[in-house]
């Protein structure tokens, strides 16, 4: 291990201890009512809203945005705390599903197959200079977390600091606790990697000659009428600024690279494909329903071939669901029944302060397709998001 890595390992251990101390000697976080999910599953619409409002308040969540859509019906949206209609929050890793669709649509335009080696098409820097960059890299690997790539996630950059370019993030990140992307894991095994998505983002930018914000707008967000969504980073640089933004609230947490508290604010993420989407629950639900419909052969901005690829199991994650092993598609978590039939498509996300969760259920013989999305602006929203998604899926 290099001297730098030893130093960083020691520093991160110290930060973990500090984070634990701040937690223990600060105030204990409130916990989710263990009966909440079952109550929500049995509740009528007006009861559900009251239940969610009470639990969000109990957990100290200052903004929560929830949307549900059943195929053929108008979206139902609920706003709690500071959340307002049309106000954007960060989708965090829910960005990966939208980004995967954008990248795969671009790949079809470029006649690039999922298993083609894309290294020569990345022109922003010399990928062979990366550790492990001498082995083939494919879009299937990057988008299914099977490239053996490092960098599971990103901390983002505080507002006011100039964020690096995506090429810099990959090849020469500026902060002492970050390393260049490395392909140091075994290929074709699941290893969650936001770094892999960053490389896929750079590939899309290089082959299209466009920034990822513009590419996503043209290929997906505008065609799906996602008027309250953008990959713009920093968002203040976008042409439509000022937008309605619901900022995050979070206390100091060195283990999450939060060295100062967030009060109605956010971090910037040049790692757009991995974590950089700004959206609303209703807009994201619109995307998720379009994905499900496309997988069933219905034409929309997402080609059926792209939807099929995204919703085809690529690898077991090693995590368990209620029905067995979890699988990853391309940008999506997949739950299968005992016979291998798809039960649901989902993803969770965590950025500085923000927490997100979505689930899409394909149509069955006796039930229409359904989508639930929940986005909150505090770390304590994570368990509530999960309970909301699971409870409303049964409702």
LINKARA-V204241 format. One record per residue. N is the residue number from 0. RES is the residue in one letter. PSI is psi in degrees with one decimal (NA if undefined). OMEGA is omega in whole degrees, 0 to 359 (* if undefined). D_FIRST is the distance of its C-alpha to the first C-alpha in Angstrom with 1 decimal. Layout:
N,RES,PSI,OMEGA,D_FIRST ; N,RES,PSI,OMEGA,D_FIRST
//
This chain:
0,X,135.6,181,0.0 ; 1,X,159.6,178,3.8 ; 2,X,-39.6,180,6.7 ; 3,X,-43.0,181,8.2 ; 4,X,-38.0,177,6.3 ; 5,X,-44.6,180,6.5 ; 6,X,-44.9,181,10.0 ; 7,X,-39.5,178,10.9 ; 8,X,-42.7,178,10.1 ; 9,X,-42.3,181,12.4 ; 10,X,-43.0,181,14.8 ; 11,X,-34.3,175,15.2 ; 12,X,-42.5,177,15.9 ; 13,X,-40.9,179,18.4 ; 14,X,-36.7,178,19.9 ; 15,X,-42.3,178,20.4 ; 16,X,-42.9,179,22.2 ; 17,X,-43.7,179,24.2 ; 18,X,-40.8,179,25.1 ; 19,X,-39.8,180,26.3 ; 20,X,-42.9,179,28.2 ; 21,X,-35.7,179,29.9 ; 22,X,-47.3,186,30.8 ; 23,X,-38.5,184,32.2 ; 24,X,-0.3,172,34.0 ; 25,X,-129.8,178,35.2 ; 26,X,142.6,180,37.3 ; 27,X,135.9,179,36.7 ; 28,X,140.3,173,36.7 ; 29,X,156.0,183,39.9 ; 30,X,155.2,180,39.5 ; 31,X,137.4,173,41.2 ; 32,X,119.0,184,44.5 ; 33,X,-18.1,179,43.8 ; 34,X,-1.3,187,47.2 ; 35,X,-47.0,184,46.7 ; 36,X,-43.9,179,45.8 ; 37,X,-39.0,177,48.8 ; 38,X,-43.0,182,51.1 ; 39,X,-40.0,181,50.0 ; 40,X,-30.5,183,50.6 ; 41,X,-3.0,189,54.1 ; 42,X,149.3,168,55.0 ; 43,X,167.9,185,57.4 ; 44,X,-48.6,183,56.3 ; 45,X,-31.4,178,57.6 ; 46,X,-37.0,180,56.2 ; 47,X,-44.1,180,52.7 ; 48,X,-43.0,179,52.7 ; 49,X,-43.0,179,53.6 ; 50,X,-46.4,181,51.1 ; 51,X,-43.3,180,48.2 ; 52,X,-43.9,181,49.5 ; 53,X,-42.9,182,49.7 ; 54,X,-38.9,178,46.2 ; 55,X,-42.7,178,44.6 ; 56,X,-42.7,180,46.3 ; 57,X,-34.4,182,45.3 ; 58,X,1.0,178,41.6 ; 59,X,24.7,179,41.9 ; 60,X,123.6,186,41.4 ; 61,X,-9.5,174,43.1 ; 62,X,132.3,180,43.3 ; 63,X,132.1,184,43.4 ; 64,X,116.5,185,44.5 ; 65,X,136.3,177,45.6 ; 66,X,142.5,172,47.3 ; 67,X,140.6,175,48.8 ; 68,X,128.7,166,50.6 ; 69,X,139.7,183,52.6 ; 70,X,128.6,180,53.5 ; 71,X,-2.6,181,56.9 ; 72,X,162.9,176,56.8 ; 73,X,144.8,179,55.9 ; 74,X,142.2,173,52.6 ; 75,X,121.5,182,52.9 ; 76,X,145.2,178,50.7 ; 77,X,134.2,179,50.2 ; 78,X,134.8,181,49.0 ; 79,X,146.2,180,48.1 ; 80,X,-131.9,183,47.6 ; 81,X,-9.0,181,46.9 ; 82,X,133.2,179,46.4 ; 83,X,159.6,178,49.2 ; 84,X,130.5,178,50.4 ; 85,X,0.6,180,48.6 ; 86,X,127.9,188,46.0 ; 87,X,145.9,167,42.5 ; 88,X,166.6,180,39.3 ; 89,X,132.9,180,35.8 ; 90,X,-12.5,181,35.4 ; 91,X,-131.4,186,31.5 ; 92,X,-6.4,169,30.3 ; 93,X,-17.9,175,33.9 ; 94,X,-30.6,188,33.5 ; 95,X,-39.1,180,31.8 ; 96,X,-44.8,179,35.0 ; 97,X,-44.2,180,37.1 ; 98,X,-40.0,179,34.5 ; 99,X,-41.7,178,34.3 ; 100,X,-45.0,179,38.1 ; 101,X,-48.2,184,38.1 ; 102,X,-39.6,180,35.5 ; 103,X,-35.4,175,37.4 ; 104,X,-43.0,178,40.8 ; 105,X,-38.1,179,39.4 ; 106,X,-40.6,177,38.1 ; 107,X,-38.2,179,41.7 ; 108,X,-32.4,181,43.1 ; 109,X,0.5,184,40.9 ; 110,X,37.1,177,41.6 ; 111,X,126.5,180,38.0 ; 112,X,158.0,182,37.4 ; 113,X,-30.7,184,34.8 ; 114,X,12.4,174,33.2 ; 115,X,143.7,173,33.4 ; 116,X,117.6,187,30.4 ; 117,X,5.8,188,30.4 ; 118,X,-39.5,183,27.8 ; 119,X,-15.9,180,30.6 ; 120,X,-7.3,176,32.3 ; 121,X,110.6,189,29.6 ; 122,X,-6.0,184,30.7 ; 123,X,-24.4,175,29.1 ; 124,X,171.2,182,26.0 ; 125,X,101.8,184,24.6 ; 126,X,-25.0,181,22.7 ; 127,X,-13.4,178,21.7 ; 128,X,-15.1,178,19.3 ; 129,X,152.4,174,17.2 ; 130,X,118.6,183,14.4 ; 131,X,4.0,182,16.8 ; 132,X,1.2,178,19.7 ; 133,X,0.8,179,21.5 ; 134,X,154.9,183,22.6 ; 135,X,145.8,177,25.8 ; 136,X,130.0,182,25.7 ; 137,X,160.0,177,28.8 ; 138,X,-36.5,178,30.4 ; 139,X,-44.6,179,30.9 ; 140,X,-47.3,184,27.1 ; 141,X,-41.3,186,26.3 ; 142,X,-12.7,177,29.2 ; 143,X,6.9,179,28.7 ; 144,X,39.2,179,24.9 ; 145,X,21.6,179,24.5 ; 146,X,-4.5,186,22.6 ; 147,X,22.7,184,19.2 ; 148,X,152.1,180,18.4 ; 149,X,-170.1,174,16.0 ; 150,X,81.2,183,17.3 ; 151,X,-39.4,182,19.6 ; 152,X,-176.3,184,21.7 ; 153,X,147.5,182,22.4 ; 154,X,-15.4,185,23.5 ; 155,X,172.8,183,26.1 ; 156,X,128.4,180,27.3 ; 157,X,145.8,178,29.9 ; 158,X,144.6,182,33.3 ; 159,X,-20.1,175,34.1 ; 160,X,139.7,178,30.8 ; 161,X,115.9,179,30.8 ; 162,X,148.5,177,28.5 ; 163,X,166.9,174,26.6 ; 164,X,165.1,180,27.9 ; 165,X,-32.5,176,26.5 ; 166,X,-39.6,177,25.3 ; 167,X,-40.9,178,23.3 ; 168,X,-41.8,184,21.9 ; 169,X,-45.3,191,20.7 ; 170,X,-29.9,183,19.5 ; 171,X,67.8,182,18.8 ; 172,X,144.6,190,19.1 ; 173,X,-18.0,188,20.3 ; 174,X,148.4,189,18.8 ; 175,X,-26.0,185,15.7 ; 176,X,9.8,181,14.6 ; 177,X,151.1,181,15.1 ; 178,X,159.3,174,13.4 ; 179,X,150.6,177,15.3 ; 180,X,138.6,179,16.6 ; 181,X,142.7,173,14.8 ; 182,X,72.2,187,16.6 ; 183,X,10.8,175,13.8 ; 184,X,163.9,180,16.1 ; 185,X,133.0,178,19.1 ; 186,X,153.8,176,22.1 ; 187,X,9.9,170,25.3 ; 188,X,148.4,183,23.8 ; 189,X,123.2,175,24.1 ; 190,X,102.0,187,21.0 ; 191,X,126.0,187,22.5 ; 192,X,102.9,168,21.5 ; 193,X,-27.3,177,23.2 ; 194,X,-37.6,176,21.2 ; 195,X,-39.6,177,23.2 ; 196,X,-33.9,177,26.3 ; 197,X,-39.7,177,25.5 ; 198,X,-38.8,177,25.3 ; 199,X,-38.3,175,28.5 ; 200,X,-46.3,181,30.0 ; 201,X,-39.2,176,29.2 ; 202,X,-47.6,181,30.7 ; 203,X,-39.5,179,33.9 ; 204,X,-43.4,184,34.2 ; 205,X,-42.5,183,33.8 ; 206,X,-26.5,181,36.3 ; 207,X,-22.1,186,38.8 ; 208,X,18.2,182,38.6 ; 209,X,153.0,171,38.7 ; 210,X,156.9,185,36.6 ; 211,X,-33.1,177,35.6 ; 212,X,-50.3,180,38.0 ; 213,X,-43.2,182,40.9 ; 214,X,-46.2,180,40.0 ; 215,X,-40.0,177,39.8 ; 216,X,-47.7,186,43.1 ; 217,X,-41.4,187,44.9 ; 218,X,-26.6,190,43.7 ; 219,X,-51.9,190,43.6 ; 220,X,-48.5,179,44.2 ; 221,X,-45.4,178,47.6 ; 222,X,-29.2,178,48.9 ; 223,X,5.6,179,48.2 ; 224,X,36.7,176,49.8 ; 225,X,75.7,188,46.7 ; 226,X,-17.0,182,48.1 ; 227,X,40.4,181,45.9 ; 228,X,142.8,177,42.5 ; 229,X,150.1,172,40.3 ; 230,X,10.0,183,36.8 ; 231,X,127.5,177,37.4 ; 232,X,122.8,350,34.5 ; 233,X,147.3,185,35.2 ; 234,X,-25.1,178,38.4 ; 235,X,-17.0,180,40.3 ; 236,X,-6.5,184,40.2 ; 237,X,156.5,183,42.1 ; 238,X,-20.9,183,45.8 ; 239,X,9.1,177,47.1 ; 240,X,140.4,4,45.6 ; 241,X,139.2,175,46.6 ; 242,X,167.0,173,46.1 ; 243,X,117.9,182,46.5 ; 244,X,135.9,169,43.1 ; 245,X,107.0,182,42.3 ; 246,X,165.3,180,39.4 ; 247,X,155.0,174,36.9 ; 248,X,123.4,180,37.0 ; 249,X,141.9,178,33.9 ; 250,X,172.4,181,33.0 ; 251,X,133.0,176,29.7 ; 252,X,90.8,183,26.7 ; 253,X,-27.6,180,23.4 ; 254,X,-18.1,177,21.6 ; 255,X,18.4,182,23.4 ; 256,X,28.6,174,22.8 ; 257,X,93.1,185,26.4 ; 258,X,-3.6,172,26.6 ; 259,X,149.8,184,30.4 ; 260,X,156.5,173,33.0 ; 261,X,128.7,175,34.6 ; 262,X,103.7,183,38.4 ; 263,X,47.5,182,40.0 ; 264,X,-167.7,185,37.2 ; 265,X,169.2,170,34.1 ; 266,X,157.1,176,30.9 ; 267,X,145.6,184,31.0 ; 268,X,96.5,173,29.0 ; 269,X,-15.1,176,28.8 ; 270,X,68.2,191,27.2 ; 271,X,-45.8,182,30.7 ; 272,X,-33.8,182,30.6 ; 273,X,-36.1,191,27.9 ; 274,X,9.7,194,29.5 ; 275,X,9.6,182,32.1 ; 276,X,130.1,167,35.5 ; 277,X,132.9,184,38.1 ; 278,X,-178.7,171,40.9 ; 279,X,162.5,179,43.4 ; 280,X,-37.2,181,43.8 ; 281,X,-43.6,178,47.0 ; 282,X,-43.9,182,45.5 ; 283,X,-38.1,177,42.5 ; 284,X,-35.5,178,45.0 ; 285,X,-43.7,177,47.0 ; 286,X,-48.0,184,44.0 ; 287,X,-39.0,178,43.2 ; 288,X,-38.3,177,46.8 ; 289,X,-37.3,178,47.0 ; 290,X,-46.5,179,44.0 ; 291,X,-45.6,180,45.8 ; 292,X,-41.8,180,49.1 ; 293,X,-36.3,179,47.6 ; 294,X,-21.9,178,46.2 ; 295,X,6.6,175,49.7 ; 296,X,2.9,179,51.0 ; 297,X,126.7,183,52.4 ; 298,X,132.7,168,52.0 ; 299,X,-159.9,183,50.3 ; 300,X,-20.5,178,47.7 ; 301,X,114.6,179,45.1 ; 302,X,141.5,178,46.2 ; 303,X,-35.0,179,46.6 ; 304,X,-36.6,178,44.3 ; 305,X,-45.8,179,41.4 ; 306,X,-41.4,180,42.2 ; 307,X,-43.5,179,42.4 ; 308,X,-42.0,182,38.9 ; 309,X,-32.0,186,37.4 ; 310,X,15.4,174,39.2 ; 311,X,127.3,180,38.5 ; 312,X,129.2,179,35.8 ; 313,X,-33.1,186,32.8 ; 314,X,147.7,171,30.4 ; 315,X,138.8,183,30.3 ; 316,X,-20.4,187,28.0 ; 317,X,-4.8,177,27.6 ; 318,X,156.8,182,29.6 ; 319,X,147.6,171,33.1 ; 320,X,179.3,179,36.4 ; 321,X,-22.7,184,39.8 ; 322,X,2.8,179,40.8 ; 323,X,-160.7,183,37.7 ; 324,X,140.9,175,34.3 ; 325,X,146.7,177,33.4 ; 326,X,157.1,174,33.0 ; 327,X,135.1,174,31.7 ; 328,X,-125.5,172,33.9 ; 329,X,98.8,183,33.2 ; 330,X,5.3,186,32.6 ; 331,X,144.6,168,34.3 ; 332,X,138.0,185,33.8 ; 333,X,131.6,173,36.6 ; 334,X,127.3,183,38.5 ; 335,X,153.8,174,40.6 ; 336,X,-176.4,185,43.5 ; 337,X,-22.9,180,43.8 ; 338,X,2.4,179,45.4 ; 339,X,5.3,178,42.6 ; 340,X,145.6,183,44.8 ; 341,X,125.7,176,43.1 ; 342,X,-41.0,182,43.8 ; 343,X,157.6,174,41.8 ; 344,X,136.5,184,39.4 ; 345,X,174.5,170,37.2 ; 346,X,154.5,173,34.1 ; 347,X,164.7,181,32.8 ; 348,X,150.4,177,31.2 ; 349,X,109.3,169,29.5 ; 350,X,-179.4,178,29.3 ; 351,X,106.7,179,29.4 ; 352,X,-41.4,186,32.5 ; 353,X,147.8,173,33.9 ; 354,X,142.2,186,34.0 ; 355,X,157.9,181,35.7 ; 356,X,135.7,172,36.9 ; 357,X,154.3,175,39.2 ; 358,X,133.5,176,40.9 ; 359,X,129.9,182,43.3 ; 360,X,117.7,178,45.6 ; 361,X,159.4,177,47.4 ; 362,X,143.6,174,51.2 ; 363,X,-179.0,185,52.6 ; 364,X,-37.2,185,56.1 ; 365,X,4.9,181,57.2 ; 366,X,141.7,177,54.8 ; 367,X,165.2,173,53.9 ; 368,X,148.4,182,50.4 ; 369,X,143.3,178,48.9 ; 370,X,136.6,173,46.1 ; 371,X,132.7,179,44.8 ; 372,X,134.4,177,42.4 ; 373,X,126.5,181,41.4 ; 374,X,127.1,178,39.5 ; 375,X,164.8,187,39.0 ; 376,X,17.4,175,37.8 ; 377,X,153.1,178,36.1 ; 378,X,-29.7,181,33.2 ; 379,X,-6.1,179,35.9 ; 380,X,-17.5,186,37.4 ; 381,X,-52.9,180,34.9 ; 382,X,-31.1,178,36.8 ; 383,X,-41.6,176,40.1 ; 384,X,-47.2,181,39.3 ; 385,X,-44.5,181,38.5 ; 386,X,-36.9,178,41.7 ; 387,X,-48.4,182,43.8 ; 388,X,-46.9,180,42.6 ; 389,X,-42.3,181,43.2 ; 390,X,-46.6,181,46.4 ; 391,X,-23.8,175,48.0 ; 392,X,-28.6,179,47.1 ; 393,X,-16.3,188,49.3 ; 394,X,NA,*,52.0
//
